[in-house]
Amino acid sequence: MDIALRRMRAEDIPQVIEIEQEAFSPGWVGTPFRRELNSRYTRFLVAYHPDDAAGEDRDTIVAPHQSGSADESLWGRMLTGVRSVFGMRPDSEGEDLAGYVGIWLQGDQAHITEIAVREELRGRGIGELLIIGTLRVAYEQGLAEVTLEARVSNFVAQRLYDKYGFNEAGIRKNYYADNREDAVIMTTDPIHTAAYREKFATLQDNFLTRYGEIRIQI
Ligand SMILES: CC(C)(COP(=O)(O)OP(=O)(O)OC[C@H]1O[C@@H](n2cnc3c(N)ncnc32)[C@H](O)[C@@H]1OP(=O)(O)O)[C@@H](O)C(=O)NCCC(=O)NCCS
C-alpha cells in the first residue's frame, strides 16, 4: 500500500477540511484545525501518498514502547520513518491526503475526536492505519487507554473500533446536535496490559501482511 502516516501540518488544513466536509453531515461543526494544531493537548495525523523520489534516505524507526520481542515482529522489522521526506519537502503542495485523525490527549486517555478517510479510498485499510497511529501516539505518551464516541448508527466505524479492542462503555443521549442521535462511547482495555499489547502486535502484523510495508511518523 503506497500510503504513509505523519503529523498534520498547517498547509494540510485545506485538504483535511475537504475530507471532513465530505465525511460528516452538513450540520457538523468543523474543527478549528489551525488553533488546535498548536495545542499541546491535541495531535493530528494524516495519511498521505508519499513521494518516493524524496524518500531515498529513509531511516528505520522503532517507537520507544517497542522493545525486546516486539522488535522482532514483522512490524518492528518493517516499520520505517520518513524523516528525510520532511526535510526535502517543506510543504505538502501536490501531496494527496487520504485521511486524518484528531486526538485529544486528556488526562490518561487519548480521545479520538474525528477520524475520516476520503470516500473513494475507503475499505483499503487507511482507517485502520489511522487507528494504529493513534494507538502508537497513546503508547508514546504513556497514556492508559483510547476512547471515542460514535453514532449508534455508524456500524462501519464501530466495526473498525471493535477490531482494535474498543468496548462499549456507555451511551451519551442526544449527543449529536444535527439529529439528536445518541453516541456510543467506546474505550479500549488498558493498553499497557500484556494482553492488549499482544493483541495490538498481532493486529499490526496482520495489517502488514495484508497491505504491505507502510511508513509512519507520529
Ligand atoms: C470509518 C472510516 C474512517 C473507516 O475507514 P476505512 O479506511 O474505510 O476502513 P478500513 O478499510 O481500514 O477498514 C478497517 C475495518 O473497518 C471495518 N469496515 C470498513 N469498511 C466496512 C464496511 N463497508 N462494512 C463493514 N465494516 C467495515 C472492518 O472491520 C474493517 O476491517 P476488515 O477489513 O478486517 O473487515 C471511514 O469509513 C470513514 O471515513 N467514514 C466516514 C467518517 C466516519 O464515520 N468517521 C467515524 C466517526 S466515529
The ligand as a Tripos MOL2 file, in Angstrom:
@<TRIPOS>MOLECULE
LIG
   48    50     1     0     0
SMALL
NO_CHARGES

@<TRIPOS>ATOM
      1 C1        -14.9050    4.8240    9.4940 C.3       1 LIG1
      2 C2        -13.8070    5.0220    8.4200 C.3       1 LIG1
      3 C3        -12.7460    6.0050    8.9490 C.3       1 LIG1
      4 C4        -13.1310    3.6460    8.1480 C.3       1 LIG1
      5 O1        -12.0600    3.8430    7.2470 O.3       1 LIG1
      6 P1        -11.6970    2.7910    6.0950 P.3       1 LIG1
      7 O2        -10.3790    3.1940    5.5300 O.co2     1 LIG1
      8 O3        -12.8100    2.6610    5.1320 O.co2     1 LIG1
      9 O4        -11.5840    1.4250    6.9230 O.3       1 LIG1
     10 P2        -10.5840    0.2080    6.6620 P.3       1 LIG1
     11 O5        -10.5340   -0.1070    5.2090 O.co2     1 LIG1
     12 O6         -9.3080    0.4970    7.3540 O.co2     1 LIG1
     13 O7        -11.3410   -0.9760    7.4040 O.3       1 LIG1
     14 C5        -10.9930   -1.3660    8.7270 C.3       1 LIG1
     15 C6        -12.1270   -2.1280    9.3610 C.3       1 LIG1
     16 O8        -13.3030   -1.3030    9.4200 O.3       1 LIG1
     17 C7        -14.4700   -2.1110    9.2130 C.3       1 LIG1
     18 N1        -15.0780   -1.7590    7.9380 N.ar      1 LIG1
     19 C8        -14.5690   -0.9460    6.9760 C.ar      1 LIG1
     20 N2        -15.4670   -0.8080    5.9640 N.ar      1 LIG1
     21 C9        -16.5310   -1.5670    6.2900 C.ar      1 LIG1
     22 C10       -17.7880   -1.8200    5.6540 C.ar      1 LIG1
     23 N3        -18.1090   -1.2770    4.4710 N.pl3     1 LIG1
     24 N4        -18.6900   -2.5980    6.2990 N.ar      1 LIG1
     25 C11       -18.3900   -3.1540    7.4930 C.ar      1 LIG1
     26 N5        -17.2030   -2.9320    8.1530 N.ar      1 LIG1
     27 C12       -16.2920   -2.1450    7.5530 C.ar      1 LIG1
     28 C13       -13.9590   -3.5380    9.1590 C.3       1 LIG1
     29 O9        -13.9010   -4.0210   10.4930 O.3       1 LIG1
     30 C14       -12.5670   -3.3600    8.6040 C.3       1 LIG1
     31 O10       -11.7040   -4.4230    8.9220 O.3       1 LIG1
     32 P3        -11.6550   -5.6990    7.9170 P.3       1 LIG1
     33 O11       -11.2010   -5.1400    6.5990 O.co2     1 LIG1
     34 O12       -10.6460   -6.6060    8.5480 O.co2     1 LIG1
     35 O13       -13.0510   -6.2360    7.8560 O.co2     1 LIG1
     36 C15       -14.4230    5.5260    7.0790 C.3       1 LIG1
     37 O14       -15.4940    4.6790    6.7380 O.3       1 LIG1
     38 C16       -14.9350    6.9620    7.1070 C.2       1 LIG1
     39 O15       -14.1840    7.9100    6.8720 O.2       1 LIG1
     40 N6        -16.2540    7.1430    7.3930 N.am      1 LIG1
     41 C17       -16.8450    8.4690    7.4280 C.3       1 LIG1
     42 C18       -16.4610    9.2480    8.6650 C.3       1 LIG1
     43 C19       -16.8130    8.4910    9.9310 C.2       1 LIG1
     44 O16       -17.8710    7.8830   10.0570 O.2       1 LIG1
     45 N7        -15.8940    8.5390   10.9200 N.am      1 LIG1
     46 C20       -16.0690    7.8670   12.1830 C.3       1 LIG1
     47 C21       -16.7030    8.8020   13.1660 C.3       1 LIG1
     48 S1        -16.9600    7.9810   14.7410 S.3       1 LIG1
@<TRIPOS>BOND
     1     1     2 1
     2     2     3 1
     3     2     4 1
     4     2    36 1
     5     4     5 1
     6     5     6 1
     7     6     7 2
     8     6     8 1
     9     6     9 1
    10     9    10 1
    11    10    11 2
    12    10    12 1
    13    10    13 1
    14    13    14 1
    15    14    15 1
    16    15    16 1
    17    15    30 1
    18    16    17 1
    19    17    18 1
    20    17    28 1
    21    18    19 ar
    22    18    27 ar
    23    19    20 ar
    24    20    21 ar
    25    21    22 ar
    26    21    27 ar
    27    22    23 1
    28    22    24 ar
    29    24    25 ar
    30    25    26 ar
    31    26    27 ar
    32    28    29 1
    33    28    30 1
    34    30    31 1
    35    31    32 1
    36    32    33 2
    37    32    34 1
    38    32    35 1
    39    36    37 1
    40    36    38 1
    41    38    39 2
    42    38    40 1
    43    40    41 1
    44    41    42 1
    45    42    43 1
    46    43    44 2
    47    43    45 1
    48    45    46 1
    49    46    47 1
    50    47    48 1
@<TRIPOS>SUBSTRUCTURE
     1 LIG1         1 GROUP 0 **** ****
